[in-house]
């Protein structure tokens, strides 16, 4: 069921609660969408956005949107906080620390 992408318009959005409802283009029942279904978007959704999504059932048997994208909005890459994501990170930090220590030593010696 969740493989087919469906298109609809975001009918309502409760920003403070992070959810809303999509009106499917096919005229079916409104579909619940949570902000977590849009985890790669570069902005928050707003009422009237065209949404492409897949459908699944939640643990109570109700339908909800998953893997959703806002039409025309650029996706952003998820950044990892680990140093493996950027192997140069440790080298840059070490160089920065060394330059800072050198600057402090020069200022100290100049003020003697």
MDTraj code that builds the backbone (N, CA, C; nanometers):
import mdtraj as md
import numpy as np

residues = "UNK UNK UNK UNK UNK UNK UNK UNK UNK UNK UNK UNK UNK UNK UNK UNK UNK UNK UNK UNK UNK UNK UNK UNK UNK UNK UNK UNK UNK UNK UNK UNK UNK UNK UNK UNK UNK UNK UNK UNK UNK UNK UNK UNK UNK UNK UNK UNK UNK UNK UNK UNK UNK UNK UNK UNK UNK UNK UNK UNK UNK UNK UNK UNK UNK UNK UNK UNK UNK UNK UNK UNK UNK UNK UNK UNK UNK UNK UNK UNK UNK UNK UNK UNK UNK UNK UNK UNK UNK UNK UNK UNK UNK UNK UNK UNK UNK UNK UNK UNK UNK UNK UNK UNK UNK UNK UNK UNK UNK UNK UNK UNK".split()
xyz = np.array([
    [0.0815, -0.1193, 0.0000],
    [0.0000, 0.0000, 0.0000],
    [0.0862, 0.1262, 0.0000],
    [0.2014, 0.1240, 0.0668],
    [0.2822, 0.2436, 0.0830],
    [0.3742, 0.2715, -0.0353],
    [0.3738, 0.1892, -0.1411],
    [0.4659, 0.2091, -0.2518],
    [0.4234, 0.3182, -0.3486],
    [0.2952, 0.3402, -0.3697],
    [0.2456, 0.4353, -0.4675],
    [0.2464, 0.5767, -0.4114],
    [0.3048, 0.6708, -0.4899],
    [0.3017, 0.8115, -0.4492],
    [0.1665, 0.8703, -0.4871],
    [0.1082, 0.9438, -0.3937],
    [-0.0215, 1.0072, -0.4121],
    [-0.0009, 1.1574, -0.4010],
    [-0.0843, 1.2325, -0.4672],
    [-0.0740, 1.3786, -0.4663],
    [-0.1989, 1.4370, -0.4022],
    [-0.1792, 1.5425, -0.3245],
    [-0.2907, 1.6116, -0.2623],
    [-0.2500, 1.7503, -0.2177],
    [-0.3429, 1.8234, -0.1625],
    [-0.3179, 1.9593, -0.1147],
    [-0.3302, 1.9610, 0.0377],
    [-0.2363, 2.0279, 0.1028],
    [-0.2409, 2.0402, 0.2480],
    [-0.3586, 2.1311, 0.2840],
    [-0.4615, 2.0694, 0.3388],
    [-0.5875, 2.1383, 0.3686],
    [-0.5776, 2.2191, 0.4973],
    [-0.5191, 2.1578, 0.5997],
    [-0.5001, 2.2263, 0.7280],
    [-0.3616, 2.1931, 0.7812],
    [-0.3031, 2.2845, 0.8573],
    [-0.1746, 2.2605, 0.9215],
    [-0.1721, 2.3314, 1.0553],
    [-0.1443, 2.2556, 1.1603],
    [-0.1333, 2.3101, 1.2958],
    [0.0156, 2.3158, 1.3304],
    [0.0747, 2.4309, 1.3051],
    [0.2192, 2.4486, 1.3234],
    [0.2626, 2.4177, 1.4659],
    [0.1846, 2.4630, 1.5631],
    [0.2216, 2.4425, 1.7030],
    [0.2195, 2.2956, 1.7446],
    [0.1459, 2.2131, 1.6705],
    [0.1362, 2.0704, 1.7047],
    [0.2082, 1.9814, 1.6033],
    [0.2486, 2.0394, 1.4897],
    [0.3273, 1.9647, 1.3914],
    [0.2507, 1.8617, 1.3106],
    [0.1233, 1.8883, 1.2844],
    [0.0476, 1.7956, 1.2009],
    [-0.0627, 1.8697, 1.1263],
    [-0.1206, 1.7996, 1.0289],
    [-0.2303, 1.8559, 0.9518],
    [-0.2993, 1.7467, 0.8721],
    [-0.3771, 1.7897, 0.7727],
    [-0.4508, 1.6951, 0.6899],
    [-0.4367, 1.7323, 0.5431],
    [-0.4194, 1.6287, 0.4611],
    [-0.4067, 1.6441, 0.3169],
    [-0.5388, 1.6050, 0.2527],
    [-0.5845, 1.6852, 0.1567],
    [-0.7012, 1.6512, 0.0750],
    [-0.6478, 1.5859, -0.0525],
    [-0.6670, 1.4535, -0.0686],
    [-0.6148, 1.3843, -0.1868],
    [-0.6781, 1.4358, -0.3157],
    [-0.5991, 1.4412, -0.4219],
    [-0.6501, 1.4840, -0.5521],
    [-0.7606, 1.3927, -0.6036],
    [-0.7580, 1.2659, -0.5612],
    [-0.8605, 1.1720, -0.6095],
    [-0.9945, 1.1886, -0.5374],
    [-1.0010, 1.2816, -0.4424],
    [-1.1271, 1.3095, -0.3746],
    [-1.1605, 1.2182, -0.2588],
    [-1.0691, 1.1332, -0.2165],
    [-1.0941, 1.0441, -0.1039],
    [-1.0954, 1.1194, 0.0284],
    [-1.0967, 1.0420, 0.1367],
    [-1.0965, 1.1013, 0.2709],
    [-0.9645, 1.1743, 0.2965],
    [-0.9701, 1.2787, 0.3807],
    [-0.8502, 1.3516, 0.4189],
    [-0.7528, 1.2576, 0.4887],
    [-0.6247, 1.2812, 0.4662],
    [-0.5187, 1.1959, 0.5211],
    [-0.4378, 1.2753, 0.6236],
    [-0.4175, 1.2162, 0.7390],
    [-0.3361, 1.2749, 0.8449],
    [-0.1902, 1.2791, 0.8009],
    [-0.1207, 1.3899, 0.8316],
    [0.0233, 1.3991, 0.8078],
    [0.0899, 1.4621, 0.9287],
    [0.1972, 1.3994, 0.9737],
    [0.2774, 1.4506, 1.0851],
    [0.4057, 1.5092, 1.0285],
    [0.4639, 1.6048, 1.0974],
    [0.5859, 1.6711, 1.0500],
    [0.6985, 1.5705, 1.0250],
    [0.6993, 1.4602, 1.0976],
    [0.8050, 1.3604, 1.0798],
    [0.7982, 1.2928, 0.9424],
    [0.6844, 1.3011, 0.8746],
    [0.6728, 1.2456, 0.7393],
    [0.7451, 1.3328, 0.6375],
    [0.7822, 1.4551, 0.6758],
    [0.8490, 1.5516, 0.5880],
    [0.9902, 1.5803, 0.6375],
    [1.0608, 1.4799, 0.6847],
    [1.1876, 1.5027, 0.7534],
    [1.3038, 1.5482, 0.6661],
    [1.2890, 1.5553, 0.5348],
    [1.3985, 1.6018, 0.4488],
    [1.3662, 1.7321, 0.3776],
    [1.2671, 1.8032, 0.4229],
    [1.2273, 1.9270, 0.3561],
    [1.3085, 2.0454, 0.4071],
    [1.3275, 2.1455, 0.3208],
    [1.4050, 2.2623, 0.3578],
    [1.3209, 2.3705, 0.4253],
    [1.1893, 2.3488, 0.4335],
    [1.1023, 2.4419, 0.5070],
    [0.9817, 2.3667, 0.5629],
    [0.9146, 2.4315, 0.6555],
    [0.7947, 2.3729, 0.7147],
    [0.6791, 2.3853, 0.6153],
    [0.5822, 2.2940, 0.6220],
    [0.4683, 2.3016, 0.5306],
    [0.3744, 2.4154, 0.5678],
    [0.3000, 2.4630, 0.4688],
    [0.1975, 2.5643, 0.4921],
    [0.0699, 2.5213, 0.4195],
    [-0.0424, 2.5651, 0.4703],
    [-0.1708, 2.5318, 0.4087],
    [-0.1678, 2.5721, 0.2619],
    [-0.2146, 2.4803, 0.1755],
    [-0.2159, 2.5052, 0.0319],
    [-0.1011, 2.4398, -0.0428],
    [0.0004, 2.3908, 0.0289],
    [0.1118, 2.3203, -0.0361],
    [0.0607, 2.1949, -0.1057],
    [0.1188, 2.1651, -0.2223],
    [0.0913, 2.0386, -0.2894],
    [0.1882, 1.9365, -0.2310],
    [0.1353, 1.8256, -0.1830],
    [0.2147, 1.7237, -0.1146],
    [0.2087, 1.5933, -0.1943],
    [0.3249, 1.5320, -0.2137],
    [0.3334, 1.3973, -0.2709],
    [0.3671, 1.3058, -0.1533],
    [0.2946, 1.1969, -0.1394],
    [0.3102, 1.1134, -0.0203],
    [0.2701, 0.9698, -0.0497],
    [0.3043, 0.8846, 0.0446],
    [0.2590, 0.7465, 0.0435],
    [0.1678, 0.7282, 0.1643],
    [0.0864, 0.6235, 0.1607],
    [-0.0083, 0.5988, 0.2705],
    [0.0250, 0.4676, 0.3404],
    [0.0094, 0.4707, 0.4716],
    [0.0188, 0.3495, 0.5528],
    [-0.0848, 0.3605, 0.6641],
    [-0.1046, 0.2524, 0.7360],
    [-0.1941, 0.2540, 0.8520],
    [-0.1109, 0.2677, 0.9783],
    [-0.1626, 0.3471, 1.0730],
    [-0.0945, 0.3571, 1.2014],
    [-0.1342, 0.2386, 1.2885],
    [-0.0864, 0.2366, 1.4124],
    [-0.1134, 0.1218, 1.5006],
    [-0.2591, 0.1131, 1.5468],
    [-0.3383, 0.2157, 1.5169],
    [-0.4821, 0.2126, 1.5496],
    [-0.5674, 0.1835, 1.4255],
    [-0.4996, 0.1551, 1.3124],
    [-0.5720, 0.1223, 1.1906],
    [-0.6155, 0.2416, 1.1075],
    [-0.5696, 0.3614, 1.1452],
    [-0.6050, 0.4819, 1.0694],
    [-0.4972, 0.5102, 0.9651],
    [-0.5395, 0.5667, 0.8523],
    [-0.4452, 0.5976, 0.7459],
    [-0.3679, 0.7256, 0.7766],
    [-0.2400, 0.7260, 0.7351],
    [-0.1573, 0.8450, 0.7524],
    [-0.0567, 0.8534, 0.6379],
    [-0.0073, 0.9738, 0.6151],
    [0.0927, 0.9968, 0.5109],
    [0.2322, 0.9660, 0.5650],
    [0.3147, 0.9074, 0.4778],
    [0.4556, 0.8846, 0.5097],
    [0.5379, 0.9221, 0.3866],
    [0.6687, 0.9340, 0.4037],
    [0.7608, 0.9645, 0.2931],
    [0.7088, 1.0796, 0.2075],
    [0.6661, 1.1851, 0.2710],
    [0.6026, 1.2971, 0.2014],
    [0.7037, 1.4015, 0.1559],
    [0.6691, 1.4680, 0.0469],
    [0.7507, 1.5763, -0.0068],
    [0.6590, 1.6902, -0.0495],
    [0.7039, 1.8129, -0.0256],
    [0.6299, 1.9300, -0.0701],
    [0.6726, 1.9597, -0.2130],
    [0.5764, 1.9693, -0.3035],
    [0.6082, 1.9933, -0.4439],
    [0.6797, 2.1273, -0.4593],
    [0.7917, 2.1254, -0.5337],
    [0.8670, 2.2474, -0.5608],
    [0.9613, 2.2913, -0.4515],
    [0.9714, 2.2149, -0.3438],
    [1.0603, 2.2516, -0.2330],
    [1.1835, 2.1619, -0.2384],
    [1.2993, 2.2241, -0.2273],
    [1.4248, 2.1516, -0.2345],
    [1.4452, 2.0644, -0.1121],
    [1.4849, 1.9407, -0.1360],
    [1.5180, 1.8502, -0.0264],
    [1.6559, 1.8853, 0.0258],
    [1.6778, 1.8649, 0.1546],
    [1.8092, 1.8872, 0.2131],
    [1.8670, 1.7545, 0.2575],
    [1.9983, 1.7449, 0.2509],
    [2.0650, 1.6223, 0.2959],
    [2.0728, 1.6244, 0.4467],
    [2.0514, 1.5078, 0.5055],
    [2.0692, 1.4956, 0.6496],
    [2.2183, 1.4957, 0.6789],
    [2.2580, 1.5741, 0.7776],
    [2.3980, 1.5800, 0.8143],
    [2.4213, 1.4929, 0.9362],
    [2.5279, 1.4183, 0.9303],
    [2.5646, 1.3328, 1.0420],
    [2.6549, 1.4109, 1.1361],
    [2.6395, 1.3901, 1.2642],
    [2.7239, 1.4601, 1.3604],
    [2.8548, 1.3861, 1.3867],
    [2.8725, 1.2699, 1.3278],
    [2.9942, 1.1943, 1.3516],
    [3.1083, 1.2488, 1.2679],
    [3.2306, 1.2280, 1.3139],
    [3.3473, 1.2753, 1.2398],
    [3.3679, 1.1957, 1.1118],
    [3.3052, 1.0786, 1.0995],
    [3.3157, 1.0004, 0.9769],
    [3.2494, 1.0719, 0.8596],
    [3.1491, 1.1541, 0.8876],
    [3.0808, 1.2271, 0.7818],
    [3.1727, 1.3306, 0.7187],
    [3.2651, 1.3855, 0.7966],
    [3.3608, 1.4831, 0.7468],
    [3.4985, 1.4464, 0.7997],
    [3.5777, 1.3697, 0.7238],
    [3.7068, 1.3229, 0.7737],
    [3.8062, 1.4349, 0.7994],
    [3.7855, 1.5515, 0.7416],
    [3.8783, 1.6633, 0.7626],
    [3.8475, 1.7429, 0.8894],
    [3.7399, 1.7092, 0.9552],
    [3.6966, 1.7871, 1.0712],
    [3.8023, 1.7906, 1.1822],
    [3.8597, 1.6769, 1.2177],
    [3.9607, 1.6735, 1.3242],
    [4.0845, 1.7512, 1.2841],
    [4.1225, 1.7403, 1.1581],
    [4.2403, 1.8118, 1.1097],
    [4.2181, 1.9624, 1.1175],
    [4.0998, 2.0082, 1.0792],
    [4.0680, 2.1510, 1.0833],
    [4.0642, 2.2013, 1.2266],
    [4.0071, 2.1219, 1.3168],
    [4.0037, 2.1612, 1.4582],
    [4.1445, 2.1706, 1.5163],
    [4.2305, 2.0752, 1.4836],
    [4.3680, 2.0761, 1.5332],
    [4.4435, 2.1979, 1.4798],
    [4.4287, 2.2279, 1.3518],
    [4.4948, 2.3440, 1.2914],
    [4.4452, 2.4729, 1.3557],
    [4.3167, 2.4843, 1.3773],
    [4.2588, 2.6037, 1.4401],
    [4.3127, 2.6225, 1.5814],
    [4.3181, 2.5139, 1.6570],
    [4.3710, 2.5220, 1.7940],
    [4.5178, 2.5645, 1.7925],
    [4.5954, 2.5092, 1.6998],
    [4.7365, 2.5458, 1.6891],
    [4.7555, 2.6930, 1.6538],
    [4.6763, 2.7421, 1.5602],
    [4.6846, 2.8837, 1.5229],
    [4.6438, 2.9747, 1.6380],
    [4.5426, 2.9345, 1.7116],
    [4.4976, 3.0132, 1.8260],
    [4.6055, 3.0195, 1.9341],
    [4.6685, 2.9055, 1.9632],
    [4.7767, 2.9034, 2.0619],
    [4.8951, 2.9884, 2.0166],
    [4.9270, 2.9837, 1.8894],
    [5.0362, 3.0656, 1.8358],
    [5.0042, 3.2137, 1.8509],
    [4.8799, 3.2515, 1.8207],
    [4.8384, 3.3907, 1.8342],
    [4.8463, 3.4365, 1.9795],
    [4.8018, 3.3537, 2.0711],
    [4.8081, 3.3879, 2.2138],
    [4.9537, 3.4044, 2.2579],
    [5.0437, 3.3160, 2.2114],
    [5.1859, 3.3255, 2.2468],
    [5.2473, 3.4538, 2.1926],
    [5.2133, 3.4910, 2.0710],
    [5.2673, 3.6147, 2.0118],
    [5.2201, 3.7363, 2.0895],
    [5.0925, 3.7399, 2.1241],
    [5.0390, 3.8523, 2.2015],
    [5.1049, 3.8588, 2.3382],
    [5.1234, 3.7433, 2.4008],
    [5.1883, 3.7394, 2.5327],
    [5.3319, 3.7925, 2.5246],
    [5.4086, 3.7470, 2.4265],
    [5.5471, 3.7908, 2.4115],
    [5.5552, 3.9371, 2.3741],
    [5.4627, 3.9871, 2.2954],
    [5.4630, 4.1281, 2.2533],
    [5.4379, 4.2202, 2.3719],
    [5.3559, 4.1751, 2.4666],
    [5.3215, 4.2571, 2.5816],
    [5.4241, 4.2478, 2.6935],
    [5.5302, 4.1727, 2.6796],
    [5.6346, 4.1600, 2.7811],
    [5.7236, 4.2810, 2.7856],
])
top = md.Topology()
chain = top.add_chain()
for i, resn in enumerate(residues, 1):
    res = top.add_residue(resn, chain, resSeq=i)
    for name in ("N", "CA", "C"):
        top.add_atom(name, md.element.get_by_symbol(name[0]), res)
traj = md.Trajectory(xyz[None], top)
